[in-house]
Amino acid sequence: MPQNRKRSQIGAEGENRTRMTLRSADFESAVSTNSTTPAVRGASIKRPMNFCSSCGARVALRIPDGDHLERRVCTACGTVHYENPKLIAGCVPEHDGKILLCRRAIEPRRGYWTIPAGFMENEETLQQAAARECWEEALARVEIGGICAIVHVLHAHQVHVMFCASLAEPAYGVGVESLEVMLCAEADIPWPDIAFPSVAFALRRYLGDRAAGTQGLHFTTIDQRLARA
């Protein structure tokens, strides 16, 4: 095994048991980095809500007074259940010119490579979330720098905020959400096996800025909603 590559020692049975306790969908939907499927309005991913979390009665799609969009409204108590985008925080950790990458141990995109990233928790900052995800996935303590990329992932109802980060020492390991973790030279990045388009975008912009000796703030929108039959 290369010196800069570490693999999980969990057996297949133990790995499957661990995966059952993890979040079932870290971020985005299970789409290919190389997908060319055109986006279609009105076919976004939704998990329907049937009952009110306040009183248990059924909800219905209605446009509340003073609003202009359909919301799920309780038919009994009138509670309006708003659905808003989730925040994903991540970072591009670098040490001695190499990038820290993790091979995912959970779906979606299990077995594909990513930078450390995941859902932001309550009562933490974006920077704290990015650093926490790096520890959880790669057992690495990083110093979070400036924002590298902000990606609007419309089909998943998410906004991904990716930071630059520095890894002071080559100290890292394999977290429970990873199969492997490696420090990877730019020439060795497995681009066809990068898990998500937002990760590929952040990596390319980070490396482009590094080559130019600058640090920019890059935006893009990803919309891979599929037409429903």
Secondary structure, 3 states (H helix, E strand, C coil): CCCCEEECCCCHHHHHHHHCCCCCCCCCCCCCCCCCCCCCCCCCCCCCCCECCCCCCEEEEECCCCCCCCEEEECCCCCEECCCCEEEEEEEEEECCEEEEEEECCCCCCCCEECCEEECCCCCCHHHHHHHHHHHHHCCCCEEEEEEEEEEEHHHCEEEEEEEEECCCCCCCCCCCEEEEEEECHHHCCHHHECCHHHHHHHHHHHHHHHHCCCCCEEEEECCCCCCC
